Amino acid sequence: MIPAAKLERLLDRFHAIESEMASGASGATFVKLSREHAELSPVIETVRAYRQAQSRIGDADSLIEDPSTESEIRNMAEEERAELKGQLETLDRDLRLALLPRDAADDSSAIVEIRAGTGGDEAALFAGDLLNMYQRYCSLQGWKTEIMSLSESDLGGFKDATLEVVGRGVYAKLKFESGVHRVQRVPATETQGRIHTSAATVAVLPEAEDVDVEINEKDLRIDTYRAQGAGGQHVNKTDSAVRITHIPTNTVVAMQEEKSQHKNKAKAMMLLKAKIYDAERSRIDQARASERKSLVGSGDRSERIRTYNFPQGRVTDHRINLTLYNLSRIISGDELGEIVDALVAQDQADRLADFEAAEQ
């Protein structure tokens, strides 16, 4: 069972946060306090339920141990105690999960980058399938999506696409999609009926807020140029496209989807912040390389994570050895959640096992 002193420290911290917020904290301080308050609120509810269950078990014990308690009342108390102990075990596990070190970006919105890899036109078509899959899945979660940039291929697919996904807890679920997705199927252009293997790369970046990343304007080089369409045709006649280079990190982003230079600059800055934030998080993660690699992968974008085999109607996630035979429902986005939820559950189980091993 979780030590009472640890629960007391949680309650004390929660009350301290509420006091600081009520005392007039403002700006970045208030944002950070609000985040911590939102993260702790469901934990505190579980702590209170946990303590209430402990108290009721104590009451039941008193009745059972009291020699003056009538046998019928004692039997009822024993039944209630057994039920409460089951609830306490569940609450104990819930609390242990809640108390695991959290990824600071889990509650963030995200930016999803999809790039066609090996396979030419077929890879570009597959990248389009992945984009549609994520848009549908996000819609089912109640998240808002917006295409930030799109580069179409000749046959209707996409060479690359950038999708913004806005909602609470987006990154916590989508982060496991980073990596190489492989498809095995007969392309529409294949006359011999041969199965081809193609790939697309997905990168999921947590959307950075101003309190996460501070960028000095002096460190930026901003270039404007005329937006280009397919085949080199001009989309418009003004220099609306924007390229921003962050000189210290040599990070470059470009945006041309909007007709307004101002809107393109705003989108490019959002993407730049996300890339710099992600790079810094990756640097910190690498510094903790002594920790064992999780089964759900390192997030390395060169790592093959999933195969979509159309002839067999099969999807296999190689990190957790999960194979499902509902490919059409997964690639449509309707049942992608089955894989996402399995990855989240495995990640929780791995981290809980590490946490419990450290306690022994």
Phi, psi and omega per residue, in radians:
M1 nan 2.645 -3.115
I2 -1.242 2.304 -3.129
P3 -0.997 2.441 -3.130
A4 -1.067 -0.608 -3.116
A5 -1.097 -0.614 3.139
K6 -1.181 -0.710 3.108
L7 -1.139 -0.660 -3.139
E8 -1.135 -0.685 3.122
R9 -1.130 -0.648 3.100
L10 -1.097 -0.813 3.141
L11 -1.104 -0.711 3.136
D12 -1.097 -0.746 -3.136
R13 -1.133 -0.706 -3.135
F14 -1.090 -0.768 3.135
H15 -1.171 -0.617 3.114
A16 -1.136 -0.712 3.110
I17 -1.086 -0.799 3.139
E18 -1.068 -0.666 3.128
S19 -1.168 -0.739 3.135
E20 -1.117 -0.714 3.141
M21 -1.162 -0.658 -3.118
A22 -1.294 -0.355 -3.071
S23 -1.462 -0.011 3.039
G24 1.834 0.409 3.081
A25 -1.062 2.519 -3.084
S26 -2.435 3.014 3.064
G27 1.089 -2.457 -3.090
A28 -1.080 -0.587 3.127
T29 -1.087 -0.771 -3.138
F30 -1.144 -0.677 3.121
V31 -1.061 -0.803 -3.133
K32 -1.136 -0.721 3.124
L33 -1.130 -0.698 3.133
S34 -1.102 -0.710 3.103
R35 -1.067 -0.857 -3.105
E36 -1.119 -0.660 3.119
H37 -1.101 -0.768 -3.139
A38 -1.137 -0.634 3.123
E39 -1.231 -0.668 -3.072
L40 -1.402 -0.461 -3.046
S41 -0.912 -0.923 3.132
P42 -1.148 -0.509 3.106
V43 -1.171 -0.760 -3.133
I44 -1.114 -0.655 3.079
E45 -1.050 -0.722 3.125
T46 -1.191 -0.676 3.094
V47 -1.038 -0.773 -3.116
R48 -1.162 -0.701 3.088
A49 -1.141 -0.660 3.129
Y50 -1.091 -0.822 -3.129
R51 -1.170 -0.639 3.126
Q52 -1.135 -0.716 3.108
A53 -1.115 -0.705 3.103
Q54 -1.084 -0.750 -3.139
S55 -1.105 -0.737 -3.128
R56 -1.201 -0.585 3.059
I57 -1.128 -0.701 3.087
G58 -1.066 -0.720 3.107
D59 -1.108 -0.748 3.136
A60 -1.126 -0.704 3.101
D61 -1.037 -0.724 -3.127
S62 -1.079 -0.752 3.122
L63 -1.117 -0.754 -3.087
I64 -1.157 -0.667 -3.080
E65 -1.428 -0.308 -3.127
D66 -1.288 2.055 -3.103
P67 -1.115 -0.343 -3.124
S68 -1.488 -0.097 -3.132
T69 -1.223 2.287 3.126
E70 -1.133 2.617 -3.056
S71 -1.033 -0.674 -3.127
E72 -1.138 -0.740 3.112
I73 -1.153 -0.687 3.131
R74 -1.094 -0.738 3.124
N75 -1.072 -0.740 3.110
M76 -1.108 -0.705 -3.141
A77 -1.145 -0.654 3.122
E78 -1.165 -0.684 3.098
E79 -1.134 -0.758 -3.135
E80 -1.134 -0.705 -3.137
R81 -1.092 -0.742 3.125
A82 -1.082 -0.717 3.125
E83 -1.169 -0.725 -3.132
L84 -1.176 -0.611 3.113
K85 -1.139 -0.635 3.060
G86 -1.124 -0.741 3.102
Q87 -1.107 -0.677 -3.112
L88 -1.143 -0.666 3.107
E89 -1.104 -0.726 3.113
T90 -1.138 -0.780 3.130
L91 -1.132 -0.614 3.115
D92 -1.106 -0.761 3.117
R93 -1.165 -0.742 3.122
D94 -1.031 -0.711 -3.133
L95 -1.186 -0.706 3.130
R96 -1.079 -0.713 3.086
L97 -1.120 -0.752 -3.106
A98 -1.151 -0.498 -3.082
L99 -1.571 -0.047 3.078
L100 -1.109 2.542 3.078
P101 -0.963 2.241 -3.053
R102 -1.746 2.628 2.971
D103 -1.265 2.122 -3.073
A104 -1.020 -0.375 -3.077
A105 -1.644 -0.033 -3.014
D106 -0.976 -0.614 -3.104
D107 -1.422 -0.091 -3.026
S108 -1.304 2.772 2.886
S109 -1.247 3.066 -3.064
A110 -2.497 2.800 3.012
I111 -2.047 2.165 -3.098
V112 -1.887 2.102 3.098
E113 -1.865 2.232 3.134
I114 -2.117 2.218 -3.123
R115 -2.253 2.315 3.064
A116 -1.162 2.386 -3.134
G117 -1.911 -2.352 -3.138
T118 -1.170 2.424 3.100
G119 2.207 0.039 3.059
G120 1.028 -2.297 -3.089
D121 -1.072 -0.630 -3.137
E122 -1.136 -0.666 3.088
A123 -1.122 -0.664 3.118
A124 -1.163 -0.679 3.080
L125 -1.128 -0.692 3.123
F126 -1.155 -0.670 3.077
A127 -1.048 -0.660 3.081
G128 -1.143 -0.665 3.089
D129 -1.083 -0.742 3.141
L130 -1.136 -0.705 3.109
L131 -1.046 -0.813 3.127
N132 -1.106 -0.664 3.135
M133 -1.078 -0.810 -3.123
Y134 -1.195 -0.661 3.125
Q135 -1.090 -0.752 3.132
R136 -1.164 -0.798 3.132
Y137 -1.038 -0.796 -3.135
C138 -1.101 -0.677 3.105
S139 -1.068 -0.719 3.131
L140 -1.160 -0.471 3.110
Q141 -1.440 -0.136 -3.099
G142 1.454 0.285 3.128
W143 -1.584 2.646 3.125
K144 -1.642 2.336 3.123
T145 -2.111 2.589 3.065
E146 -2.535 2.264 3.092
I147 -1.334 2.092 -3.119
M148 -1.497 -0.679 3.110
S149 -2.701 2.708 -3.048
L150 -2.677 2.288 3.082
S151 -2.163 1.858 -3.026
E152 -1.393 2.650 3.046
S153 -1.735 3.064 -3.048
D154 -1.169 -0.555 -3.044
L155 -1.717 0.227 3.063
G156 1.785 -0.058 3.075
G157 -1.560 -2.823 -3.113
F158 -2.318 2.304 3.032
K159 -1.228 -0.699 3.047
D160 -2.778 2.688 -3.140
A161 -2.579 2.512 3.093
T162 -2.156 2.166 -3.046
L163 -2.097 2.207 3.024
E164 -1.612 2.312 3.114
V165 -2.132 2.057 -3.059
V166 -1.917 2.225 3.116
G167 2.911 2.879 3.136
R168 -1.380 2.267 3.089
G169 1.351 0.290 -3.128
V170 -1.086 -0.882 -3.054
Y171 -1.098 -0.599 -3.131
A172 -1.001 -0.569 -3.115
K173 -1.670 -0.711 -3.036
L174 -1.419 -0.270 -3.049
K175 -1.067 -0.450 -3.128
F176 -1.353 -0.029 3.117
E177 -1.489 -0.161 -3.141
S178 -1.170 2.278 3.119
G179 2.470 -2.968 -3.124
V180 -1.631 2.176 3.082
H181 -1.805 2.241 -3.076
R182 -1.964 2.433 3.113
V183 -2.131 2.437 3.067
Q184 -2.162 1.988 -3.140
R185 -2.885 2.986 3.085
V186 -1.557 1.990 -3.125
P187 -1.137 2.701 3.130
A188 -1.079 -0.449 -3.100
T189 -1.548 -0.058 -3.088
E190 -1.454 2.056 -3.092
T191 -1.548 -0.347 -3.087
Q192 -1.644 -0.022 3.125
G193 1.301 0.341 -3.110
R194 -1.452 2.524 3.110
I195 -1.413 2.280 3.099
H196 -1.923 2.646 3.042
T197 -1.942 2.186 3.123
S198 -2.276 3.001 -3.101
A199 -2.583 2.762 3.022
A200 -2.465 2.599 -3.126
T201 -1.864 2.350 3.105
V202 -2.029 2.316 3.040
A203 -2.182 2.178 3.121
V204 -1.934 2.068 -3.103
L205 -1.948 2.333 3.043
P206 -1.196 2.395 -3.141
E207 -1.319 2.117 -3.058
A208 -1.453 2.441 3.025
E209 -1.727 2.944 -3.093
D210 -1.031 -0.544 -3.126
V211 -1.317 -0.252 -3.131
D212 -1.552 -0.657 -3.058
V213 -2.354 2.256 3.072
E214 -2.011 2.099 -3.104
I215 -2.001 2.232 3.112
N216 -1.465 2.218 -3.130
E217 -0.985 -0.520 -3.129
K218 -1.177 -0.335 -3.119
D219 -1.550 0.060 -3.070
L220 -1.891 2.457 2.926
R221 -2.016 2.111 -3.072
I222 -1.980 2.100 3.122
D223 -1.999 2.480 3.051
T224 -2.045 2.578 -3.128
Y225 -2.720 2.998 -3.096
R226 -1.380 2.234 -3.135
A227 -1.100 2.475 -3.122
Q228 -1.988 2.464 3.079
G229 -1.799 -2.985 3.125
A230 -1.064 2.377 3.100
G231 1.300 0.247 3.080
G232 1.441 0.119 3.120
Q233 -1.288 2.545 3.130
H234 -1.298 2.286 3.063
V235 -1.326 -0.683 3.057
N236 -2.646 3.092 -3.011
K237 -1.814 0.240 3.107
T238 -2.062 2.787 3.133
D239 -1.417 1.222 -3.066
S240 -1.552 -0.387 -3.129
A241 -1.251 2.549 -3.065
V242 -2.268 2.335 3.006
R243 -2.117 2.227 3.140
I244 -2.072 2.262 3.086
T245 -1.997 2.174 3.034
H246 -1.568 1.825 -2.948
I247 -1.061 -0.774 -3.096
P248 -1.058 -0.601 -3.098
T249 -1.876 -0.060 -3.084
N250 0.963 0.622 3.075
T251 -1.540 2.224 -3.083
V252 -2.116 2.297 3.029
V253 -2.304 2.642 3.125
A254 -2.415 2.584 -3.127
M255 -2.539 2.345 -3.129
Q256 -2.502 0.134 -3.033
E257 -1.158 -0.629 -3.094
E258 -1.517 2.659 3.082
K259 -1.348 -0.341 -3.122
S260 -1.620 2.219 3.087
Q261 -1.073 -0.654 -3.138
H262 -1.075 -0.769 -3.141
K263 -1.190 -0.688 3.103
N264 -1.105 -0.678 3.124
K265 -1.144 -0.722 -3.135
A266 -1.101 -0.743 3.126
K267 -1.172 -0.704 -3.139
A268 -1.125 -0.683 3.117
M269 -1.149 -0.672 3.106
M270 -1.067 -0.789 -3.134
L271 -1.185 -0.683 3.121
L272 -1.076 -0.799 3.123
K273 -1.065 -0.718 -3.141
A274 -1.103 -0.721 -3.124
K275 -1.182 -0.725 3.138
I276 -1.185 -0.719 3.104
Y277 -1.078 -0.776 -3.129
D278 -1.143 -0.695 3.136
A279 -1.120 -0.702 3.127
E280 -1.186 -0.705 3.091
R281 -1.097 -0.705 3.129
S282 -1.134 -0.664 3.119
R283 -1.100 -0.746 3.130
I284 -1.156 -0.715 3.130
D285 -1.080 -0.712 -3.141
Q286 -1.162 -0.507 3.108
A287 -1.212 -0.322 3.107
R288 -1.786 0.544 -3.022
A289 -1.096 -0.225 3.135
S290 -1.211 -0.378 3.097
E291 -1.237 2.544 -3.086
R292 -1.214 2.622 -3.136
K293 -1.264 2.285 -3.130
S294 -1.236 2.675 3.099
L295 -1.102 -0.465 -3.115
V296 -1.474 0.163 2.951
G297 1.705 2.932 -3.081
S298 -1.575 -0.172 -3.041
G299 1.443 0.075 3.104
D300 -1.118 2.209 -3.052
R301 -1.307 -0.090 3.078
S302 -1.648 -0.019 -3.085
E303 -1.508 2.217 3.100
R304 -1.310 2.104 -3.043
I305 -1.913 -0.512 -2.987
R306 -2.642 2.523 3.079
T307 -2.136 2.326 3.105
Y308 -1.930 1.820 -3.084
N309 -1.787 1.785 -3.056
F310 -1.203 -0.741 -3.130
P311 -1.010 -0.583 -3.135
Q312 -1.706 -0.050 -3.120
G313 1.079 0.576 -2.957
R314 -2.057 2.449 2.999
V315 -2.142 2.221 3.136
T316 -2.136 2.174 3.006
D317 -1.684 1.967 -2.977
H318 -1.264 -0.344 -3.077
R319 -1.283 -0.579 -3.110
I320 -2.098 0.231 3.127
N321 0.903 0.756 3.126
L322 -1.774 2.170 3.097
T323 -2.135 2.236 3.137
L324 -2.179 2.571 -3.114
Y325 -1.944 0.730 3.078
N326 -2.223 0.859 -3.035
L327 -0.948 -0.779 -3.075
S328 -1.076 -0.621 -3.140
R329 -1.351 -0.487 3.110
I330 -1.336 -0.853 -3.090
I331 -1.190 -0.355 3.049
S332 -1.376 -0.269 -3.128
G333 1.680 -0.258 -3.064
D334 -1.150 -0.586 -3.103
E335 -2.173 0.372 3.033
L336 -1.073 -0.526 -3.136
G337 -0.986 -0.477 3.130
E338 -1.108 -0.684 3.108
I339 -1.317 -0.798 -3.119
V340 -1.013 -0.818 -3.119
D341 -1.113 -0.634 3.123
A342 -1.162 -0.673 3.111
L343 -1.176 -0.734 3.103
V344 -1.096 -0.778 -3.135
A345 -1.103 -0.717 3.133
Q346 -1.149 -0.710 3.113
D347 -1.072 -0.771 3.112
Q348 -1.091 -0.778 -3.121
A349 -1.090 -0.733 3.137
D350 -1.125 -0.784 -3.110
R351 -1.197 -0.627 3.105
L352 -1.155 -0.707 3.109
A353 -1.086 -0.725 3.095
D354 -1.116 -0.718 -3.114
F355 -1.117 -0.782 -3.114
E356 -1.224 -0.610 3.104
A357 -1.148 -0.648 3.138
A358 -1.192 -0.486 -3.118
E359 -1.316 -0.427 -3.051
Q360 -1.369 nan nan
